[in-house]
Amino acid sequence: MDFSGKAILVTGGTGSFGQKFTEIVLKEYNPRKLIVFSRDELKQFEMAQKFSETEYESIRYFIGDVRDKERLHRALHGVDIVVHAAALKQVPAAEYNPFEAVKTNVIGAENIINAAIDQKIDKVLALSTDKAANPINLYGATKLCADKLFVAGNTYSGDANTKFSTVRYGNVANSRGSVMPLFKEKRNTGVIPITDKRMTRFWITLEDGVRFVIKCLELMKGGEIFVPKIPSMNIMDVAKVIAPECRYEFIGIRPGEKLHEVLIPEDDARHTLEFDDFFAVQSEFPFLAYGGLEGGRSLPDGFRYASDTNDKWLTEEELRRIIGE
């Protein structure tokens, strides 16, 4: 993707994804402007110590909330590309504060769509989650709703010609709130809490996630949900690599949690194209059909991309390298 002369805004810019995205874009690309949009002034201050405006002429820090339509309209003025990474994503917090999750994840998505069209943004790429596929918790349900909104946003853009697409991937290794930092912390106690020894998850590194998003910004035609081909890992393998000497305490699956995650359910697979290293879920509605990606292959009947039936698994050596052990 050529960002030369482009103005890029990333919502949730001080989060794990936003910081890695900022690092890669500033060091490897040449944007005219890179705007970090988030609501936490302390995190922006701390991030500015790492990516200062004196060292990087293109960077800007913009305080705002995706719930605030007027602030979004101001922030998006003159912007070419939006990467939407802002979300309330902690499953227990969303269950206990459902209205807040809806305001940020659903209403915030609507605000991004309307502001992007009004400001004639070229491309908007939103980050989703495996929990949006056949959701069983509120967080997943809000992200599924957001996915639908971004896909449908293509029909609203009119002469603005704004293109909207989504990226959906699994757990990010070593990200805040993930199981890897938890296991590292708990190994000092000698006891590692395990929900269920059968549990599997999709894994992707933060850098791979960012590079996939950049790739999708180049590929997107509007209306796709991009899914990378990524490996799975069993929870017991993670525990054994991080804390091989510890005792395991099985605590049971938590509310709103799945035993295995799904990135492409069977019903979505019917209108999904497969490429060498990713899938692209296409809209099944004729009024949302766009030019589409070229070179993709249709999936067989009954296909389902799930963490327990995945044909690609992380080895212990690969996991050690990811964790930095």
C-alpha positions in Angstrom: 0.0 0.0 0.0 1.4 3.4 -1.0 0.6 5.9 1.8 2.7 8.7 0.1 0.9 12.0 0.4 -2.0 10.4 2.2 -3.6 11.4 5.5 -4.4 8.4 7.7 -6.4 8.4 10.9 -6.5 5.5 13.3 -9.2 5.4 16.0 -8.2 3.7 19.3 -4.8 4.8 18.2 -3.2 4.4 21.7 -4.2 0.8 22.0 -1.9 -2.2 21.2 -2.9 -2.3 17.5 -2.8 1.5 17.1 0.7 1.8 18.5 2.1 -1.0 16.4 0.3 0.4 13.3 1.8 3.8 14.1 5.3 2.4 14.4 5.2 0.5 11.2 3.6 3.2 9.1 6.0 5.9 10.4 9.1 3.8 9.9 8.3 2.1 6.6 5.9 4.4 4.8 5.7 8.1 4.1 2.2 9.4 4.9 1.5 13.1 4.7 -0.2 12.8 8.1 -0.9 10.1 10.6 -3.5 11.1 13.2 -3.8 9.1 16.4 -7.4 9.5 17.6 -8.3 8.3 21.1 -10.0 9.6 24.3 -7.2 9.0 26.8 -4.9 12.1 27.2 -2.4 10.2 29.4 -1.9 7.4 26.9 -1.5 10.0 24.1 1.1 11.8 26.3 3.0 8.5 26.9 2.8 7.6 23.2 4.1 11.0 22.2 7.3 10.2 24.2 7.9 7.3 21.8 6.6 9.0 18.6 7.2 12.7 19.1 6.0 15.4 16.7 9.5 16.8 16.6 11.0 13.4 15.3 8.1 12.5 13.1 6.7 15.5 11.3 3.6 13.6 10.0 2.2 12.5 13.4 -0.7 14.2 15.1 -2.5 13.5 18.4 -6.2 14.1 18.4 -8.3 13.6 21.6 -11.8 12.5 20.9 -14.4 9.7 21.2 -16.1 7.7 18.4 -19.3 8.4 20.3 -19.0 12.1 19.6 -20.2 12.7 16.1 -19.2 16.4 15.9 -15.6 15.6 17.1 -15.3 12.8 14.5 -16.4 15.2 11.7 -13.7 17.6 12.8 -11.0 14.9 13.1 -11.8 13.4 9.7 -11.6 16.6 7.7 -8.9 16.3 5.0 -8.3 12.6 5.8 -7.9 10.0 3.1 -7.9 6.7 5.0 -9.5 5.6 8.3 -8.5 2.5 10.3 -11.1 1.9 12.9 -9.6 0.1 15.9 -11.5 1.7 18.8 -13.7 -0.7 20.8 -14.8 -1.8 24.2 -13.5 -5.4 23.9 -13.3 -7.0 27.4 -16.1 -9.7 27.4 -17.0 -9.5 31.2 -17.0 -5.6 31.1 -19.3 -5.6 28.1 -21.7 -8.0 29.9 -21.8 -5.9 33.0 -21.9 -2.6 31.0 -23.9 -3.5 27.9 -25.2 0.0 27.1 -21.6 1.3 27.1 -20.5 -1.4 24.8 -23.3 -0.6 22.4 -22.5 3.1 22.5 -18.9 2.6 21.5 -19.0 -0.5 19.3 -22.3 0.0 17.5 -23.2 3.7 17.7 -19.5 4.5 17.3 -19.4 2.5 14.1 -22.4 4.4 12.8 -20.8 7.7 13.6 -17.6 6.6 11.8 -19.6 5.7 8.7 -21.6 8.9 8.6 -18.6 11.1 9.2 -16.5 9.3 6.6 -19.1 9.7 4.0 -19.7 13.4 4.8 -15.9 14.1 4.7 -15.5 12.0 1.5 -13.0 9.6 2.9 -11.5 7.2 0.3 -11.3 4.1 2.4 -12.4 2.9 5.9 -11.2 -0.4 7.2 -12.6 -1.6 10.5 -11.1 -4.2 12.9 -13.4 -7.0 14.0 -12.9 -10.2 16.0 -13.5 -13.9 15.8 -16.1 -13.4 18.5 -18.4 -11.7 15.9 -18.8 -15.0 14.2 -21.9 -16.8 15.7 -21.6 -14.6 18.8 -22.6 -15.9 22.3 -21.6 -12.8 24.3 -22.5 -9.1 24.0 -19.1 -8.0 22.8 -19.3 -10.4 19.9 -22.9 -9.3 19.2 -21.9 -5.7 19.0 -19.0 -6.4 16.7 -21.2 -8.5 14.4 -23.6 -5.6 14.3 -20.7 -3.2 13.5 -19.5 -5.6 10.7 -22.9 -5.4 9.2 -23.0 -1.7 9.4 -19.6 -1.2 7.7 -20.5 -3.6 4.9 -23.9 -1.8 4.4 -22.1 1.6 4.6 -21.1 1.1 1.0 -24.7 1.6 -0.1 -24.8 5.0 1.7 -21.7 6.6 0.3 -23.3 8.0 -2.9 -21.1 10.3 -4.9 -18.6 10.4 -2.0 -17.6 6.9 -3.2 -16.3 5.9 0.3 -15.4 2.3 0.5 -15.9 0.3 3.7 -14.5 -3.1 4.6 -13.6 -5.1 7.7 -10.8 -7.3 8.9 -11.6 -10.2 11.2 -8.9 -12.2 13.1 -8.3 -14.1 16.3 -6.5 -13.6 19.6 -3.4 -11.3 19.4 -0.4 -12.9 21.1 0.9 -10.9 24.1 -1.8 -8.2 23.8 -3.2 -6.6 26.9 -5.8 -8.7 28.5 -4.8 -11.9 26.7 -3.9 -15.2 28.3 -0.2 -15.0 27.7 0.6 -12.1 30.0 -1.8 -13.7 32.5 0.1 -16.9 32.5 3.4 -15.1 32.8 2.1 -13.2 35.9 0.6 -16.3 37.5 3.6 -18.6 37.1 5.3 -16.8 40.0 2.6 -18.3 42.2 3.2 -21.8 41.0 -0.4 -22.3 39.9 -1.8 -21.5 36.4 -5.6 -21.2 36.0 -6.9 -23.1 33.0 -10.5 -22.8 31.9 -10.7 -26.1 30.0 -7.9 -28.3 28.7 -9.7 -28.8 25.3 -9.9 -25.0 24.6 -8.3 -23.8 21.3 -7.9 -20.3 19.9 -6.6 -18.7 16.7 -3.4 -16.8 17.2 -1.8 -13.9 15.4 1.1 -11.6 16.3 0.5 -7.9 16.6 2.9 -7.1 13.8 1.2 -9.7 11.5 -2.2 -8.2 12.3 -1.0 -4.7 11.4 0.6 -5.9 8.1 -2.5 -7.8 7.2 -4.6 -4.6 7.7 -2.2 -2.6 5.5 -2.4 -5.3 2.8 -6.2 -5.3 3.0 -6.3 -1.5 2.6 -4.7 -2.0 -0.8 -6.9 -5.0 -1.8 -10.3 -3.8 -0.6 -13.0 -3.0 -3.1 -15.7 -2.3 -0.5 -17.9 -4.7 1.4 -15.4 -7.5 2.1 -14.7 -9.1 5.5 -11.1 -10.2 5.3 -9.9 -13.2 7.3 -6.2 -14.2 7.4 -5.1 -17.8 7.4 -3.6 -18.1 10.9 -2.6 -20.9 13.2 -4.4 -22.4 16.2 -3.0 -23.3 19.6 -4.4 -25.4 22.4 -4.5 -23.7 25.8 -2.5 -26.5 27.4 0.4 -26.0 24.9 0.5 -22.3 25.8 0.6 -23.1 29.6 3.3 -25.7 29.1 5.5 -23.3 27.2 5.1 -20.4 29.6 4.9 -22.3 32.9 6.1 -25.9 32.5 6.9 -26.3 36.2 3.6 -25.0 37.4 0.5 -26.9 38.7 -2.7 -26.3 36.7 -6.0 -25.4 38.3 -9.0 -26.0 36.1 -11.6 -23.3 36.7 -14.2 -24.0 34.0 -15.3 -22.0 31.0 -16.3 -18.5 31.9 -19.6 -16.9 31.0 -19.8 -15.8 27.4 -16.8 -17.9 26.4 -16.5 -20.5 23.7 -14.6 -23.8 23.8 -13.4 -23.1 20.2 -13.5 -20.0 18.1 -14.9 -19.6 14.6 -13.7 -17.1 12.0 -15.9 -18.2 9.1 -19.2 -20.0 9.9 -20.7 -22.4 7.4 -23.4 -19.9 6.4 -20.8 -17.3 5.6 -18.6 -19.8 3.8 -21.1 -20.1 1.0 -20.3 -16.6 -0.2 -16.6 -16.5 0.7 -13.6 -16.6 -1.6 -10.3 -18.3 -0.7 -6.9 -16.9 -1.6 -3.4 -18.3 -0.8 -3.1 -16.6 2.6 -6.5 -15.2 3.4 -10.3 -15.5 2.9 -12.7 -12.7 1.8 -16.3 -13.0 2.9 -18.4 -11.3 0.2 -21.8 -9.8 0.7 -24.6 -12.2 -0.3 -27.1 -9.3 -1.0 -27.2 -8.2 -4.6 -27.6 -4.5 -3.7 -24.3 -4.7 -1.8 -22.4 -6.5 -4.6 -19.3 -4.6 -5.8 -16.6 -5.4 -8.3 -15.2 -8.0 -6.0 -11.7 -9.5 -5.7 -10.2 -11.4 -8.6 -8.5 -14.8 -8.4 -10.4 -16.2 -5.4 -11.7 -19.8 -5.2 -15.1 -20.8 -3.9 -15.2 -22.9 -0.7 -16.6 -26.4 -0.6 -20.1 -27.1 0.9 -20.0 -27.4 4.7 -16.7 -25.5 5.0 -16.1 -23.9 8.4 -13.0 -22.1 9.5 -12.7 -23.0 13.2 -9.8 -23.1 15.7 -10.3 -26.8 16.6 -10.4 -28.1 12.9 -7.7 -25.7 11.6 -5.0 -27.4 9.5 -2.3 -25.0 10.8 -1.1 -25.2 14.4 1.6 -23.3 16.2 4.5 -25.5 17.4 6.0 -25.0 20.8 9.1 -23.5 19.2 7.1 -21.0 17.3 5.2 -20.1 20.4 8.4 -19.6 22.4 9.6 -17.2 19.7 6.3 -15.2 19.8 6.3 -15.0 23.6 10.0 -14.1 23.7 10.8 -16.9 26.2 
